[in-house]
Amino acid sequence: MTNTDDDRARREFALQVFGHMRAAGITDVSYDTDEFAVRYHDGDAVLYLANLFTEARDRSPEETREWLARIVPALVTPATPPESWAEVRPLLRPVLRPSTYALDDEGSRIRRPLFPFVDELLAIDYPDVIGFPDETKLTEWGVTAEEALTAARENLAAVVPVAELPGDGIVKIAVDEADYLSSWILVPDWLLDSTTNFEYPPVAFVPDQRSLLIVPGHPELLSEAFEAVEQEYREAARPLSPQGYTLDESGRVIPLDRVTTANDAEVARARAVLAGAEYHAQQQWLEEHYRDELEVIYVSSLMVAEREDGIHTVTVWGEGVDAALPVADFLAFATDDERTIMVPFDTAVDLTGITPMPGIHPPRFRTGGWPDAAVFERLTEAAVAF
């Protein structure tokens, strides 16, 4: 498809959305070409279309019309959350989202970090959409975030089916629309109970919000799964994670990179792909934020490098540069005289004393002043060949 064809398809899609918004009583709508979004309520409200457009590509024209007729009114006229805890409790669900989800959200959604670069958010299960209450609702309901998220998991556990999965291949469960499928692995013992006949430890993959793969941890099957999952993750309208998740000795779900397997190279690659994508999204958002605030801070990239012992992530601190560094495996110190030394990130943090930036998730470290001669000598002693 040429750029002209793509622009035409986007405009036609926006016109469909316009029609459904007007049917819902919203008439002050305008199309923002640059943002591929619809603005309404005098421009104060924005409905971004990219994810909807991508999700519609696999639907027939008739299916798209029916889907938009249902989903658009729910998005632009969101339901009001129930006021009492007794009313809202049965509607709560846990959902998994990337750590950079809703960076532009002005409210503070109820969330907690679950896995590296993946958070658990509190959602309200409305008939046509998933709602996300902000933290002010906790006070109205008279509960803590922990209590609300616990209730959400209990509600999900009551409706998730448990069935013995075949242990001789990759099992893929998929749904037509984003719902709570990826959250099934949060249900206590669900992964364990569903894989009792597996000869190898089970590994779960959640490449996007509409897919869940369960794989016996046989090296060949895992290799096949990692390749397929990375492709799905990169092509997804709403990507979640290319990483695998397994069970520890207590039956708790953990990232696969916390255990040793025959697929360590593929595990490391998935970890790097996920970190790179999340830090890239955060980098773009921070650069725009600092530009608007007229702050001169260099937002460092997360890069992927390969050594003899596998794939690693690297970021750079340049001499004389006030930078916001992503957490990486290694930190490269680039001097004005064109020398570069590579130091394990945790070691560099200990020696330089840099600290995490408040309110930034995933975490970044603010560099401040360049290390003095004594500290730089110790960094040089700790450097590794790369």
N, C-alpha and C positions, 0 to 999 in steps of 0.2 A: 504494500500500500504506500503510495506517495504521500509526501507531507500535505499536499493539497487535498487528497482523498481523506487523510486522517483528520484534517481540520474540518472538512465537510461532515464527516461522521460524528465528530464531537459536537458541532453546532446542531445537527439533527437530534442527537441524544439530548442536548440541553433543551431543545424545543419540546421534546417529550416530557421532560421534567417540568418545564414551565406549565404545560397543560395540566399536569396532576397537581401542581401547587395552586393553580387558579381554581381547580375543582375543590381544593381544600379551603378556599376563601382567601388566599394570599395573592394579591394582584400587583403589588409594587415590586416586581421582580426585574432583575437585569443580569445580563450575561457578562462575566469577567473572563475574557479570552485568555489573558496571561495566566490567571490562576486556575483556569478550567473549573469555574465555580459559578454558582448562582447566588446573587446578593438580594436580600429582601429586608423588610422592615426598615426602610430608609437606609439600607446599606449596613445596618448594625449587625445583621445576622448573615451567615455565610453557609451555604451547603456546597461542600467540595464534591466534585463529580468523578474524580479519577478512579476511585475504588468501585463506585457503582458502574462506571463505564467498562472497567475490566471484568467485573462479575457478569455483566450482561453479554459478553462476547461469546459465551458458550450456550446462550439461550436462543431459541427461535424468536422471530419478531413478536409472535403472539404471546409466548411465555414472558418476554421482556415487558410487553404492555401490561399484562396481568400483574407481574411482579412490581413494576413501578407504581401501578395504581394502588397497591397495598402498602408499599414501603415508604413512598415519598410523603404522603400525608402524616404518617407516623413520625417521620424524621423532622418535619417542619412545624408540627404542632405536637410537641412531646407531651406525654401524660404527666400529670402532677403526682409526685410520689405520695403514697399514703402517709398520713400524719402520725399514726400510732404504730408502736412496735408490733402490737398484735396483728395489725392489718398488713404490715410490710413483711414480717418475718417469713411467711410461707412463699413469698415471691422472690426471695433472695437466692442468688446463684453465684458461684465463683467462676471467674473467667480468666484465662491466660492471655496476656498481651505482652508485646515487646516492651522493654524498659523505656523506650523513647515514645511509646504511644501517648498521644494527646499532649505533646510538648507545648502546644499553643493554648491549651485549655486554661482559662482564667481561674476556674475553680480548682479546688484541691480534691481530687478523687480519692476514694478510700482504697488503698492499695498497700501491698507489702512485697518486697523482693522475695522471690521464691527460688529461682535458679539464676545463675549468671545471665544477665541481659533479658530475663523473663520475669515478669511480675504477676502476682495474683491480685485481681481487682474485684471489688464487690459490685454486683450487678443486680438490677431488678428485672424480672422476667415479665415484660408486658406482652400482650398478644402478638404484636407484629414487630416489635423492636426490642433491643436490649438497652435498658436505661442505666446510667451511672450516677448514683447520688454522690454529692460532695460531703466533706467531713462535717459540715454544719448539721446535717441530718442526724448524726450520731447523738448530738445533744438533745434534739427533739425526741428521738426514740428512747433516750436514757440508757444507752448501751455503749460499750467500747467497740473499737474496730475489731479487736480480737473476737469478741462475742458475736458480732455481726458476721464475720467471715466464717466462724465455726458453724453458725446456723446455716449459712449458705452451703457449706460442704454437706451438712446433714440433709438438707433439702435435695441436693443433687444425688446423694447416695440412695435416696428413696425412689428415684426414678431411673437410675442407670441400670441397664440389664446386665446380668452376670451370666456368662456362658463359657463353657470350656472351649478354648480356641484350639484349632489344629496346630500341632507342634512341628510340622514338617515343611513349613514354608512361610512366606511373608503374608500376613493377614492385614488387609487394608479396609478400614471402615471410612465411609465418606458420606457427607450430607450435602444437600443442594444449597443450603444457606448457612452462613456463619451462626453457630449457636454454641452449645456447651460441650461439644464433642471432645475438643482438646483438653477439657477439664476433667474428663473421666479418670485420668491418672491421679487426680487429687483425692478420689474416693478411697478411704482406708481399705487396704487389702484387695482392691478391685483388680489390679494388675497381677497380684499374687494368686488370687482365686481363679482368675481366667486362664492361667498358664500352668496349672498343676501338673499337666502331662508333658511339659517341656523338658527335654533332656539337657538343654543349656539354659542359663539365666535369661529371662525375657528382657528385651530392649524395646522401648516405645519411642516412636518418632511423631512429632507434631509439626510438620513443615508449614502448615497454615491453619486457619481457624475452621477449615472444613474437612480436614483429613487427620486420621489417626492410624498409624501403622504399628503393628506388634510383630516382633521378629524374635525367633530363638537365636541366642547369641552364638551361633555357629559362624566361624570366620568367613566362610564363603557367602552365606546368606547376609551377614552384616555388610560385607563389601558391596553386594548388590543393592542393599537397602540404602547405604550411604550415598551411592551414586544417584539413585532415583530420587531420594529425598532432597539432595542439594539442587537438582534440577527443578523439582516442584517448588522448593523454597524460593529460588531465584525468579520463577515465573508467576508466583502467587499474587493475587490481588491484595491479600492481607497476610503477608508472610509472618511466621511465628519463630521457628527455630529449625536449623538443619542438624542440631545436635541430637544424640541418642540419650535416653534416660533409662536407668535400670534400678534394681533394688539392692539396698545394702543388707547386712546381716539381720537387721531388725525389721526388714520389710518396708523400709521407707524409700520413696523414689528419690534417686540422686542422679546427677549428670554422669554420663558414662566415663568422662575423663577423670573421675575420682577413683576408678578401679583400673587395674592393668588387664589388657586384653591383647589378643593377637592382631587386633585392628587399630593399634595405637596411632599409626600414621593417619588413618582416616578420621579417627576421633579428633586428633589435633587439627586436622584440616577443617573439620566442621566447627570446632571451637573458634578457629581463626576467622572463618567466613562469617560467623555470627557476630563476633566482636567487631570485625571490620564494618559490617553493615550498620550496626547500632551506633558505633562511634562516628561513622560518616554522617548518619542522620542527625546526630547531636551536634557535630561540627558545623553543619550547614545552619542549624537553628541558632547556635551560639554566635556564629559570625554575623548573622543578621541582627541578633540582639545587641551585640557590642557595637555594631555600626550605628544602630538607632540611638544607643546611649552614648555615642562618641567616646567609647572606651578603646584604648589601644592595647589589645591583648591578642597575641597570636594563638589561634586555636590549632594545636598540632594534630596531624593525621596519625592514624594507626596503620602501619604498613605490615606486610607479611613477608618474611624472609625464610629461606630454607638453608639449614645447616646439615652437616652429616648426621646429626642426631634427630633430625626431623624439622617440622614447620614451626616457626615461632613468630610472635608479633613484636614489632619494634616501633618506637616513637623517638623523636629528635628534640633535643634542647640545644638551641643555638646560643652561642656566647652573645651577651648583650640583648637578648630577646626575652621579653616578659611573656611567658607562654602558659597555656592551659594544656597540660599533658594528659592523654588518656592512659589508663593502666595497661601496661604491656609486659611481655616477657623480658624485654631488654630496653634500656634507655641509652640512646646514642648521644654523647656530648660532642658537639661540633664547634671547634674553636675558630677564632678569627684567622689563625695562621694555617687553616685548612687541615688540621688534625682531627681525627674522630676516634673516640674510644667508646667501646660498647660494654655496658655494665648491667648485670642483672637488675631489674627494676626495683625489687625489694631492697637490695643492697644500696642502690642509689638513693632511695628514700631515706634509709637509715643514716647514710653518711652526710647527706645534704640537709636533712631536716625539713624538706618540703612537706606540706600537709594538704589533705583533701580540701577542695573548695566547697564551702557550705552550700547546700541546696542543689547540688549538681548530681544527677543520676542518669546514666552510670557515672561513677566517680571520675573526677579529673583532679590533678594536682597543679597548684599555682607555683611557678618557679621562683619569682622574685629575683634577688641578686644572684649573679654568677658565683659558683663556689670559689672560695679564696685558694691561695696556692697550696696550703697544707691539706685542705679537703680534696683538692683536685689531684694531689699526689696519691692520696689514699684511694681515690676513684681509679686512678691509673693502675694501681697495684691490684685492684679488684676486677679490672677489665678482662674480657674474654676475647679469644680470637674469633673472627666472624668471616 
